[in-house]
Amino acid sequence: MIMPADRLTTLEIRAAEQEKTIEELSGQIAEQWKVIERMQRKLDALTDRFLALEEQAGDDVPVTKPPHW
């Protein structure tokens, strides 16, 4: 039979391990959030660049039939 002191010690060990795990996961989430924000900024910049290039090239190329038609 498990003694009350042993049971309490076991629970304290589990709580400490869980607290450590939660802190590690929180740190990983914070790092991933930074990566997501950086990627979002890059995506926004590329979207703006693409739209600007699309506007510049939009009317310059005439739509004609190929020469072999």
Sequence and secondary structure as in RCSB ss.txt:
>XXXX:A:sequence
MIMPADRLTTLEIRAAEQEKTIEELSGQIAEQWKVIERMQRKLDALTDRFLALEEQAGDDVPVTKPPHW
>XXXX:A:secstr
   HHHHHHHHHHHHHHHHHHHHHHHHHHHHHHHHHHHHHHHHHHHHHHHHHHHHHHTTTS     TT 
